Amino acid sequence: MTHERHLFWFAAALGLLASPYLNAEREDASPLENTSWQLVEIRSSSGAVQTPDNPESYLLRFRINGRAQITADCNEAGATWDHEGNSLRLTELVTTRKLCVAPSLFNFYIMNLQNTQQAELGNERLKLSTENRLAELIFEPYVFTPRF
């Protein structure tokens, strides 16, 4: 056999051995991974409730490898996320700083996302809470629907 054939068979055997591990879901994967959410309301501990005019303007996407993609009105942001049990942390949050047209929830949304400590994933709802439940962000699943 030629050198190229040996390499071919070695690569094929390695692929067969590795395929169960590549296709299997990680046991430590969060149920939030690869999900997208749109903000429905922000509730403060004082009882104030803020609702976005357009929920699609406030998106939270949990990507693989602990990356989050965030739409915050006229701004975009990114962060890292870590979810274990009911604990959820968004860190290293970086955002653009355009001045959004009032009434914008940009500041409240970003501030509360940065301070998120808990996540409750329920039936078609995601509730994120800050320390001592000073604020709760309520989300519903987001599914992109193209508009023509």
Contacts in CASP RR format, 6 or more apart in sequence:
PFRMAT RR
TARGET T0000
AUTHOR 0000-0000-0000
METHOD contacts of the structure
MODEL  1
MTHERHLFWFAAALGLLASPYLNAEREDASPLENTSWQLVEIRSSSGAVQ
TPDNPESYLLRFRINGRAQITADCNEAGATWDHEGNSLRLTELVTTRKLC
VAPSLFNFYIMNLQNTQQAELGNERLKLSTENRLAELIFEPYVFTPRF
30 62 0 8 1.000
30 83 0 8 1.000
30 84 0 8 1.000
31 121 0 8 1.000
32 62 0 8 1.000
32 81 0 8 1.000
32 83 0 8 1.000
32 88 0 8 1.000
32 119 0 8 1.000
32 121 0 8 1.000
32 126 0 8 1.000
33 62 0 8 1.000
33 63 0 8 1.000
33 64 0 8 1.000
33 66 0 8 1.000
34 62 0 8 1.000
34 63 0 8 1.000
34 64 0 8 1.000
35 61 0 8 1.000
35 62 0 8 1.000
35 141 0 8 1.000
36 59 0 8 1.000
36 60 0 8 1.000
36 61 0 8 1.000
36 62 0 8 1.000
36 141 0 8 1.000
36 142 0 8 1.000
36 143 0 8 1.000
36 144 0 8 1.000
37 59 0 8 1.000
37 60 0 8 1.000
37 61 0 8 1.000
37 62 0 8 1.000
37 126 0 8 1.000
37 139 0 8 1.000
37 140 0 8 1.000
37 141 0 8 1.000
37 142 0 8 1.000
38 55 0 8 1.000
38 56 0 8 1.000
38 58 0 8 1.000
38 59 0 8 1.000
38 60 0 8 1.000
38 139 0 8 1.000
38 140 0 8 1.000
38 141 0 8 1.000
38 142 0 8 1.000
39 52 0 8 1.000
39 55 0 8 1.000
39 58 0 8 1.000
39 59 0 8 1.000
39 60 0 8 1.000
39 105 0 8 1.000
39 109 0 8 1.000
39 137 0 8 1.000
39 138 0 8 1.000
39 139 0 8 1.000
40 51 0 8 1.000
40 52 0 8 1.000
40 55 0 8 1.000
40 138 0 8 1.000
40 139 0 8 1.000
40 140 0 8 1.000
41 49 0 8 1.000
41 50 0 8 1.000
41 51 0 8 1.000
41 52 0 8 1.000
41 137 0 8 1.000
41 138 0 8 1.000
42 49 0 8 1.000
42 50 0 8 1.000
42 51 0 8 1.000
42 105 0 8 1.000
42 108 0 8 1.000
42 109 0 8 1.000
42 112 0 8 1.000
42 135 0 8 1.000
42 136 0 8 1.000
42 137 0 8 1.000
42 138 0 8 1.000
43 49 0 8 1.000
43 135 0 8 1.000
43 136 0 8 1.000
43 138 0 8 1.000
44 50 0 8 1.000
44 134 0 8 1.000
44 135 0 8 1.000
45 132 0 8 1.000
45 133 0 8 1.000
45 134 0 8 1.000
45 135 0 8 1.000
50 105 0 8 1.000
50 108 0 8 1.000
52 58 0 8 1.000
52 73 0 8 1.000
52 105 0 8 1.000
53 103 0 8 1.000
55 140 0 8 1.000
55 142 0 8 1.000
56 71 0 8 1.000
56 142 0 8 1.000
57 71 0 8 1.000
57 72 0 8 1.000
57 73 0 8 1.000
57 74 0 8 1.000
58 71 0 8 1.000
58 72 0 8 1.000
58 73 0 8 1.000
58 105 0 8 1.000
58 109 0 8 1.000
59 69 0 8 1.000
59 70 0 8 1.000
59 71 0 8 1.000
59 142 0 8 1.000
60 68 0 8 1.000
60 69 0 8 1.000
60 70 0 8 1.000
60 113 0 8 1.000
60 139 0 8 1.000
61 68 0 8 1.000
61 69 0 8 1.000
61 70 0 8 1.000
61 142 0 8 1.000
62 68 0 8 1.000
62 81 0 8 1.000
62 83 0 8 1.000
63 69 0 8 1.000
66 80 0 8 1.000
66 81 0 8 1.000
66 82 0 8 1.000
67 78 0 8 1.000
67 79 0 8 1.000
67 80 0 8 1.000
67 81 0 8 1.000
68 78 0 8 1.000
68 79 0 8 1.000
68 80 0 8 1.000
68 81 0 8 1.000
68 90 0 8 1.000
69 76 0 8 1.000
69 77 0 8 1.000
69 78 0 8 1.000
70 76 0 8 1.000
70 77 0 8 1.000
70 78 0 8 1.000
70 79 0 8 1.000
70 93 0 8 1.000
70 95 0 8 1.000
70 110 0 8 1.000
70 113 0 8 1.000
71 77 0 8 1.000
72 95 0 8 1.000
72 105 0 8 1.000
72 106 0 8 1.000
72 109 0 8 1.000
72 110 0 8 1.000
73 100 0 8 1.000
73 104 0 8 1.000
73 105 0 8 1.000
73 106 0 8 1.000
73 109 0 8 1.000
74 98 0 8 1.000
74 99 0 8 1.000
74 100 0 8 1.000
74 101 0 8 1.000
74 104 0 8 1.000
74 106 0 8 1.000
75 95 0 8 1.000
75 96 0 8 1.000
75 97 0 8 1.000
75 98 0 8 1.000
75 100 0 8 1.000
75 106 0 8 1.000
75 110 0 8 1.000
76 95 0 8 1.000
76 96 0 8 1.000
77 93 0 8 1.000
77 94 0 8 1.000
77 95 0 8 1.000
77 96 0 8 1.000
77 110 0 8 1.000
78 92 0 8 1.000
78 93 0 8 1.000
78 94 0 8 1.000
78 95 0 8 1.000
79 90 0 8 1.000
79 91 0 8 1.000
79 92 0 8 1.000
79 93 0 8 1.000
79 94 0 8 1.000
79 113 0 8 1.000
80 90 0 8 1.000
80 91 0 8 1.000
80 92 0 8 1.000
81 88 0 8 1.000
81 89 0 8 1.000
81 90 0 8 1.000
81 91 0 8 1.000
82 88 0 8 1.000
82 89 0 8 1.000
82 91 0 8 1.000
83 119 0 8 1.000
86 118 0 8 1.000
86 119 0 8 1.000
86 120 0 8 1.000
87 117 0 8 1.000
87 118 0 8 1.000
87 119 0 8 1.000
88 116 0 8 1.000
88 117 0 8 1.000
88 118 0 8 1.000
88 119 0 8 1.000
88 128 0 8 1.000
89 116 0 8 1.000
89 117 0 8 1.000
90 113 0 8 1.000
90 114 0 8 1.000
90 116 0 8 1.000
93 110 0 8 1.000
93 113 0 8 1.000
93 114 0 8 1.000
95 110 0 8 1.000
100 106 0 8 1.000
108 135 0 8 1.000
109 137 0 8 1.000
112 128 0 8 1.000
112 130 0 8 1.000
112 135 0 8 1.000
112 137 0 8 1.000
113 128 0 8 1.000
113 137 0 8 1.000
115 130 0 8 1.000
115 131 0 8 1.000
115 134 0 8 1.000
115 135 0 8 1.000
116 128 0 8 1.000
116 129 0 8 1.000
116 130 0 8 1.000
116 137 0 8 1.000
117 129 0 8 1.000
117 130 0 8 1.000
117 131 0 8 1.000
118 128 0 8 1.000
118 129 0 8 1.000
119 126 0 8 1.000
119 127 0 8 1.000
119 128 0 8 1.000
119 129 0 8 1.000
120 126 0 8 1.000
120 127 0 8 1.000
120 129 0 8 1.000
124 140 0 8 1.000
124 141 0 8 1.000
125 138 0 8 1.000
125 139 0 8 1.000
125 140 0 8 1.000
126 138 0 8 1.000
126 139 0 8 1.000
126 140 0 8 1.000
127 136 0 8 1.000
127 137 0 8 1.000
127 138 0 8 1.000
127 139 0 8 1.000
128 136 0 8 1.000
128 137 0 8 1.000
128 139 0 8 1.000
129 135 0 8 1.000
129 136 0 8 1.000
129 137 0 8 1.000
130 136 0 8 1.000
END
